[in-house]
Every structure is written in C-alpha cells, then in structure tokens.
C-alpha cells in the first residue's frame, strides 16, 4: 500500500487508484453509504462494485480521499485494500459515481474466481529475471491502442480492442490447453486485468502462470530507467493520458471523442477536431454525431472560460478537466 504522500504546494488534488478481488455477494449494500461519504468529502471519480470485488479511481482533497479509504478498510471485505497515490493541480473528475456491475473488469467468463485462482505474483524487482527466461511466454493483456504507446521488449500483443476479447485469443493460441503447458507471464497497467487473465489460465489447469504485481505502474515507479526493460510510455485512464519512468506524466494527448491517445501526426490531420474526432475514430461517427459533439465542445469551452474568469476574480487556480474511466488495469 502506498501511504499518505507529501504534495507540492500547487498540487491540490490527490488521486487514489485501487482494486481488490474478494467475494462480495452483498456488493449492492455498499453503494449508498459509499456514494454519500464521497459526496460529503468532495471526492469524485468512479467506484465499481461487483460480486468479485471492487475497482476504483477517486480524487479530491487529501483529507477526503483518505477518509474514504479509511472507511473502506473498516469494512471486513476491504480490510487489506491497497492503493496507489498521485497528485495533480487539476481536478481529474467532475462527478462521483458508484456503480454495481456483474464484473469489476469485464471479461465475460462466468464462475471465474480471481480472489482464489489468480496466478503467482511477481514483484517489480523480480520481473526482469522472469521475463529474461526464453521459455517464458510474455503476454500484454491490454488493448491494442494501449500497447501502441509502449510495452516490454518481446511481449506478445494480442491486438484486442477490449479485454473481453482476450479469452478467445488465448483459446486460439492454445494457451487454455493444459495438455500443452506453457510458462506464461502476463502484465497490464495496474494489475487487475492480468490478475483475472491468469485466473482464467489456472481455471483451465495451467500451473506455471505469473503476473506482474502492481502492474506496469508499480514497475515504472520501482525500477530505475537504466535497469528497465520497459519501452515507451504507459497509457493511463485519466487526464495524464500516459506516464513514463518514475510515473511522471508522459507526452501523449487524448482524443476527447474516443477517449484513446492521439495517434502520431493526429494534430496535423484534417480528421482531427478537438472534442469531435481524430484519425482513429473519424469514420466511426456520423456527421450528425459530429455536429452534436461540436456543440458539446463549445459548451465545455464556454464553461471552462467562465470558471477561469471566476477563479481569477477569486484569486484561485481554475478547476478544470474530466477523466472517463472506461476501464482499469
């Protein structure tokens, strides 16, 4: 667990990311009190609850975020909850949502129990030695647009567009066949997707299955650049868009329409329009949808300008920004 950290004077917003696979049959009972607490503490973000556990990123005043974490850890299922912290001078989220779902990360495989079936944890410090073994099949479990920004050397990219497509890819590769055992290592952004995907392999009878504890973010935080096997930057589901070694904000920008990182050369493309489209998603929306998006963008820009003007009058830093949590991991 990352303990309370010290922020620079300009860093007003604390972000905490956390998940835990745990049997949570009464998950809906946590929705109302958690929403009420977050609202009272001015904490915003997204919390997903499901029978398999909890998955969340929240942000707000440090005192409020720590109050929410303390309340969660006072509940028996979340007593050992771990979280990652980061700071920002901009508000990452504009609203707070607590949602009850079938899964905290959607794979679409029924009766999977990551809380008890997940593969062997490998710490960031031991990861290099594992993936240096030529007999280890290294699999990146993230979506294709995430892998595009960076990955580990010699990692296999399944080229999936959503995590729910991974089981079919694993089946097609013969990796769900215990009669042909392989030594498999998996990784993802924060650990949640590889924890669930290794549970799938073990549910099919494979034993030598490993995953990076804490995910890429923990690796970038822990391993020095000169010793790192990571290449590029890591996509994150918030306003930072990507991070590099030391978990420092990266160089990539986000398309506000498809919520994916802008591909190379996007800013010079005639298919790029802020808040409306980029070369990656231009063909996926109709002109009517683009017109609606343009109007939303104008409203957002007017609201932002109004907030900045009011903040200037009050002598404060303007609040801005929004992050859509389309997934964690």
Secondary structure as GFF3:
##gff-version 3
##sequence-region A 1 329
A	DSSP	beta_strand	13	21	.	.	.	ID=ss1
A	DSSP	three_ten_helix	27	30	.	.	.	ID=ss2
A	DSSP	alpha_helix	31	40	.	.	.	ID=ss3
A	DSSP	beta_strand	44	50	.	.	.	ID=ss4
A	DSSP	beta_strand	53	60	.	.	.	ID=ss5
A	DSSP	alpha_helix	62	73	.	.	.	ID=ss6
A	DSSP	three_ten_helix	76	78	.	.	.	ID=ss7
A	DSSP	beta_strand	83	88	.	.	.	ID=ss8
A	DSSP	beta_strand	96	100	.	.	.	ID=ss9
A	DSSP	alpha_helix	114	117	.	.	.	ID=ss10
A	DSSP	beta_strand	120	122	.	.	.	ID=ss11
A	DSSP	alpha_helix	124	131	.	.	.	ID=ss12
A	DSSP	beta_strand	136	140	.	.	.	ID=ss13
A	DSSP	alpha_helix	144	147	.	.	.	ID=ss14
A	DSSP	beta_strand	150	152	.	.	.	ID=ss15
A	DSSP	beta_strand	156	157	.	.	.	ID=ss16
A	DSSP	three_ten_helix	163	165	.	.	.	ID=ss17
A	DSSP	alpha_helix	166	172	.	.	.	ID=ss18
A	DSSP	three_ten_helix	178	180	.	.	.	ID=ss19
A	DSSP	beta_strand	183	187	.	.	.	ID=ss20
A	DSSP	alpha_helix	192	203	.	.	.	ID=ss21
A	DSSP	beta_strand	209	212	.	.	.	ID=ss22
A	DSSP	alpha_helix	215	222	.	.	.	ID=ss23
A	DSSP	three_ten_helix	225	227	.	.	.	ID=ss24
A	DSSP	beta_strand	230	232	.	.	.	ID=ss25
A	DSSP	beta_strand	234	235	.	.	.	ID=ss26
A	DSSP	beta_strand	242	243	.	.	.	ID=ss27
A	DSSP	three_ten_helix	245	247	.	.	.	ID=ss28
A	DSSP	three_ten_helix	266	268	.	.	.	ID=ss29
A	DSSP	three_ten_helix	282	284	.	.	.	ID=ss30
A	DSSP	alpha_helix	287	314	.	.	.	ID=ss31
###
